[in-house]
Amino acid sequence: MRPALNRLRRLLPAALTGGRRELLSGMAGACIGMLLTEWLSRQLLGSASPWFLAPLGASAMLLFCVPASPFAQPWSLLGGNLVSALVGVSLHQMLGDGSLTAALAGTLALGAMFGLRCPHPPGVAIALTAVLGGPAVQRLGYAYALAPVTLNSALMLLLTLLFHRLQGRRYPHGPAGAHPHKTRDPLPTRRSGLTREDLDAALHSFDQVLDIDRGDLEEIMVRAQLHSQRRQWGEVRCADIMSRDVVSVAAADSVDEAWSRLERHRIKALPVVDVQGQLTGIVSLHDFFIGQSAPAPTRVPRMSTARRVEEIMTRRVRSARPDQSIADLVRGFSDGGLHHMPVVDEANRVVGMITQSDLVGALFHAMAARN
């Protein structure tokens, strides 16, 4: 009895990684999308067509609940539904109604979507609808591909873009981040260990279509490695490696004064603080040269209109906490291109500064201690 139960348990799918909040918000978005597209379809078709509404429901699930799927991307939605509608209408006009026509429409639509790199599972139902949808659909002919199919798909896409933007999610689901130096080199965290070629070889070895993007798989591997590093180096905190005697400037200080402090202390960045010592920005060597057009020789090559630190400083600053693990900083300093990071307390007062050199030294000592 027990072996039989164990075999049955293996048939159960693994638990989904998304939380309850993501599920509920996805359900709400799908509901809104289906309501609006059903209303539009009713206006165009004169009545609700269950044949046409079914694939819209499937599209809504993909777009709102699993937006990272390759089948849920804009080109998959628009291209997949459009080409499927064209295939279905064409076969209906050539062969008429019938089960064989419907089966051929679905099969050829499937092949066309993969050929055009826009596979969208509901597209097969769109092709079937063109054959079996009844007079209201068949009367439209090729116009069916434009309205309601493409029009509804575009409306669903606009709702998806707005929905995920309001949720703070990345959609369309592309690469996680651009190279900070705008070169074709891989990001630092992806230059060692597994390469893209390794991932491609692994994906091809399955000899079947996997519903995961190579970029997502690469991102999963990087995050797993960072999680492993966080577990191994979790005992080393920012407070252990940060500089505590921090040289800073105020927003109202002159640019000359900021440059003088950088030069005197041989550092490359200054946190900008207010009278309470709270972080309000950061100014680095790079900020002095952005938009530089001043003729040489000038002691401080800077924008001619800049007179105070507040005019050139970066106001959005990524910071760390003293008790934070240094493993949390690795990606910002590598892939993010950061060279320095202020450390602030609960009141946002600057209590330290961490540079790439501090981090490299800490990771070197941590690895040496393990060996």
C-alpha positions in Angstrom: 0.0 0.0 0.0 2.8 2.4 0.9 4.7 2.0 -2.3 1.5 2.7 -4.3 0.9 5.9 -2.3 4.5 7.0 -2.9 4.0 6.5 -6.6 0.8 8.6 -6.5 2.6 11.4 -4.6 5.2 11.6 -7.3 2.4 12.4 -9.8 1.6 15.6 -7.8 3.2 18.8 -9.2 5.7 20.7 -7.2 4.4 23.7 -5.2 4.4 27.0 -7.1 7.0 29.5 -6.0 4.6 32.5 -6.2 2.9 33.7 -3.0 -0.7 34.2 -2.2 -0.5 37.9 -2.9 0.9 37.3 -6.4 -1.9 34.8 -7.1 -4.7 37.1 -6.0 -3.3 40.1 -7.9 -3.0 37.9 -11.0 -6.6 36.7 -10.6 -7.8 40.3 -10.3 -5.9 41.4 -13.4 -7.2 38.4 -15.4 -10.7 39.2 -14.4 -10.4 42.9 -15.6 -8.8 41.7 -18.8 -11.6 39.2 -19.6 -14.4 41.6 -18.7 -13.1 44.3 -21.1 -12.3 42.0 -23.9 -15.6 40.2 -23.6 -17.4 43.6 -23.8 -15.4 44.5 -26.9 -16.1 41.1 -28.5 -19.8 41.5 -27.8 -19.8 44.9 -29.6 -18.0 43.5 -32.6 -19.7 40.2 -32.9 -23.2 41.3 -31.8 -23.3 38.5 -29.2 -20.9 36.7 -26.9 -19.2 33.8 -28.7 -18.1 31.1 -26.3 -15.7 29.8 -29.0 -13.9 33.1 -29.1 -14.0 33.9 -25.3 -12.4 30.6 -24.3 -8.9 31.5 -25.8 -9.1 35.0 -24.3 -9.4 33.4 -20.9 -6.4 31.3 -21.5 -4.4 34.3 -22.7 -5.4 36.2 -19.5 -4.0 33.4 -17.3 -0.7 33.5 -19.1 -0.4 37.3 -19.2 -1.4 38.1 -15.7 -0.5 35.0 -13.7 2.7 33.7 -15.4 4.0 36.8 -17.2 7.6 35.4 -17.2 6.6 32.6 -19.5 8.0 32.8 -23.1 4.4 32.1 -24.2 3.2 35.3 -22.5 5.4 37.8 -24.2 4.0 40.6 -26.5 5.1 39.1 -29.7 3.8 35.6 -28.7 0.4 37.1 -27.9 0.0 39.4 -30.9 1.8 37.4 -33.5 0.5 34.0 -32.3 -3.1 35.0 -32.2 -2.9 36.9 -35.6 -1.2 34.2 -37.6 -3.5 31.5 -36.0 -6.6 33.5 -37.0 -5.3 33.9 -40.6 -4.6 30.2 -40.9 -8.0 29.3 -39.5 -9.9 31.7 -41.8 -7.9 30.5 -44.9 -8.6 26.8 -44.3 -12.3 27.5 -43.6 -12.7 29.3 -46.9 -10.9 26.6 -48.8 -12.3 23.5 -47.0 -15.5 24.7 -45.2 -16.7 23.4 -41.8 -15.8 20.1 -40.4 -13.6 18.2 -37.9 -10.8 17.7 -40.4 -10.7 21.4 -41.2 -10.6 22.3 -37.6 -7.8 19.8 -36.9 -5.7 21.0 -39.8 -6.3 24.6 -38.7 -5.0 23.9 -35.3 -2.0 21.9 -36.5 -0.9 24.4 -39.1 -1.4 27.3 -36.7 0.8 25.5 -34.2 3.5 25.0 -36.9 3.3 28.7 -38.0 3.6 30.0 -34.5 6.8 28.0 -33.8 8.1 29.0 -37.3 7.6 32.7 -36.5 8.9 32.3 -33.0 5.6 33.4 -31.4 4.1 30.3 -29.8 1.0 31.2 -27.8 -1.1 28.2 -26.8 -4.5 30.1 -27.0 -3.6 30.7 -30.6 -4.6 27.1 -31.5 -8.1 27.8 -30.1 -8.2 31.0 -32.1 -7.6 28.9 -35.3 -10.3 26.4 -34.2 -12.7 29.3 -33.6 -12.3 30.6 -37.1 -13.6 27.2 -38.4 -16.1 26.2 -35.7 -17.2 29.6 -34.3 -20.4 29.8 -36.2 -22.0 32.4 -38.5 -21.1 35.4 -36.3 -17.4 34.6 -36.7 -17.3 33.1 -40.2 -19.2 36.1 -41.6 -16.3 38.3 -40.8 -13.8 36.4 -43.0 -10.3 37.8 -42.8 -11.6 40.8 -40.8 -11.9 38.3 -37.9 -8.0 38.4 -37.7 -8.0 42.1 -37.2 -11.2 42.6 -35.1 -11.8 41.1 -32.7 -8.6 38.9 -32.6 -5.8 41.5 -33.0 -7.8 44.3 -31.4 -8.7 42.2 -28.4 -5.1 41.0 -28.1 -3.8 44.5 -28.2 -6.3 45.6 -25.6 -5.2 42.7 -23.4 -1.6 43.6 -23.9 -2.1 47.2 -22.9 -3.9 46.1 -19.8 -1.1 43.7 -19.0 1.6 46.4 -19.4 -0.3 48.8 -17.1 -1.1 46.1 -14.6 2.5 44.9 -14.2 3.8 48.5 -14.2 1.5 49.3 -11.3 2.6 46.1 -9.5 6.3 47.1 -10.0 7.0 44.0 -12.1 9.2 43.7 -15.2 7.1 43.1 -18.3 7.8 42.4 -21.1 10.1 39.8 -19.5 13.5 40.6 -21.0 17.1 40.5 -19.7 17.4 41.2 -16.0 19.7 44.2 -16.4 21.9 45.9 -18.9 25.7 46.0 -18.7 26.6 49.1 -16.7 29.4 50.0 -19.2 27.2 49.3 -22.2 29.6 46.7 -23.7 28.9 43.2 -25.1 30.8 41.5 -22.3 28.8 39.3 -20.0 28.0 40.7 -16.6 30.8 39.9 -14.0 28.7 37.4 -12.1 28.2 35.4 -15.4 31.8 35.3 -16.6 32.8 32.2 -14.6 31.2 28.9 -13.9 28.3 28.1 -16.2 28.2 30.0 -19.5 25.4 30.7 -21.9 26.8 27.9 -24.2 26.5 25.5 -21.3 22.9 26.5 -20.6 22.0 26.2 -24.3 23.6 22.7 -24.5 21.7 21.6 -21.4 18.4 22.9 -22.8 18.9 21.2 -26.1 19.8 18.0 -24.4 16.1 17.6 -23.3 15.1 17.4 -26.9 11.8 19.0 -26.1 10.3 22.5 -25.7 10.8 23.8 -22.1 8.6 26.6 -20.9 11.5 28.7 -19.6 13.6 31.4 -21.1 17.4 30.9 -21.3 17.9 34.3 -19.7 15.6 33.3 -16.8 17.5 30.1 -16.3 20.7 32.0 -16.3 19.3 34.4 -13.7 18.1 31.5 -11.5 21.6 30.0 -11.5 23.2 33.4 -10.6 20.8 33.9 -7.8 21.4 30.4 -6.5 25.1 31.0 -6.4 24.6 34.3 -4.6 22.3 32.6 -2.1 25.0 30.0 -1.5 27.6 32.8 -1.0 25.3 34.5 1.5 25.1 31.3 3.5 28.8 30.8 3.5 29.8 34.5 4.1 26.8 35.5 6.2 28.8 36.0 9.3 30.8 38.9 7.7 28.8 42.1 8.1 29.2 45.5 6.6 30.2 46.9 10.0 33.2 44.5 10.0 34.8 45.9 6.8 33.5 49.5 6.4 35.5 52.7 6.8 34.1 54.6 9.8 35.9 57.9 9.6 33.8 59.1 6.6 34.7 62.2 4.7 31.5 63.9 3.5 30.2 67.2 2.1 27.0 69.1 2.3 24.7 69.9 -0.7 25.4 73.6 -0.2 29.2 73.2 -0.3 31.0 74.5 -3.3 32.2 72.1 -6.0 35.7 73.4 -5.4 35.5 72.3 -1.8 34.2 68.8 -2.8 37.0 68.4 -5.3 39.6 69.5 -2.7 38.4 66.9 -0.2 38.6 64.2 -2.9 42.1 65.2 -3.7 43.3 65.6 -0.1 42.0 62.3 1.0 42.7 60.4 -2.2 39.2 59.0 -2.4 36.8 58.8 -5.3 33.4 59.6 -3.8 31.9 61.7 -1.0 28.5 61.0 0.6 26.4 64.2 0.7 24.8 64.7 4.2 22.5 67.3 5.8 23.1 68.9 9.2 21.9 65.8 11.0 24.3 63.6 9.1 21.5 62.0 7.1 22.4 60.8 3.6 20.9 63.0 0.8 23.1 62.0 -2.1 26.6 61.2 -3.3 29.2 62.9 -5.5 32.0 61.0 -7.3 34.8 61.8 -9.7 32.5 60.8 -12.5 30.0 63.5 -11.6 32.5 66.3 -12.3 33.0 65.2 -15.9 29.5 64.5 -17.1 28.7 67.0 -19.9 32.1 68.5 -19.5 32.8 71.2 -22.1 35.1 73.6 -20.2 38.3 74.4 -22.1 41.7 73.4 -20.7 43.5 74.3 -18.6 41.1 74.5 -15.7 41.9 73.2 -12.3 38.5 71.5 -11.9 37.1 70.2 -15.2 33.4 70.5 -14.6 30.2 71.8 -16.2 30.5 75.5 -16.4 27.1 76.1 -14.6 28.0 73.9 -11.6 28.8 75.9 -8.5 27.5 73.8 -5.7 27.5 70.1 -4.9 23.7 69.9 -5.1 24.0 70.7 -8.8 26.1 67.7 -9.7 25.4 65.1 -7.0 23.5 61.9 -7.5 20.4 62.0 -5.4 19.3 58.3 -5.6 21.9 56.4 -3.7 22.1 52.7 -3.0 23.1 52.2 0.6 23.7 49.3 3.1 23.1 48.7 6.8 25.9 47.9 9.3 24.4 44.5 10.1 23.9 43.5 6.5 25.8 40.6 5.1 28.5 41.5 2.6 27.1 38.8 0.3 24.2 41.1 -0.3 26.6 43.7 -1.8 28.4 41.5 -4.3 25.9 41.9 -7.2 25.7 45.7 -6.8 29.5 46.1 -6.9 29.9 43.6 -9.8 26.9 43.6 -12.2 25.7 47.0 -10.9 29.0 48.8 -11.6 29.1 50.4 -8.1 32.5 51.5 -6.8 31.4 52.7 -3.3 28.4 52.4 -1.1 27.5 54.5 2.0 26.4 52.6 5.1 23.6 54.2 7.1 21.8 53.4 10.4 18.1 53.3 11.1 17.8 57.1 11.0 19.6 57.2 7.6 22.7 58.8 9.1 26.0 57.9 7.4 28.1 55.7 9.7 30.5 54.2 7.2 31.6 53.7 3.6 32.4 50.5 1.7 34.4 50.4 -1.5 35.2 47.7 -4.0 38.6 47.3 -2.4 37.0 46.7 1.0 34.7 44.0 -0.5 37.5 42.2 -2.4 39.7 42.2 0.7 36.8 40.8 2.8 35.9 38.0 0.3 39.6 37.1 0.0 40.0 36.7 3.8 36.7 34.8 4.0 37.8 32.3 1.3 41.3 32.0 3.0 39.6 31.2 6.3 37.5 28.5 4.8 40.6 26.8 3.3 
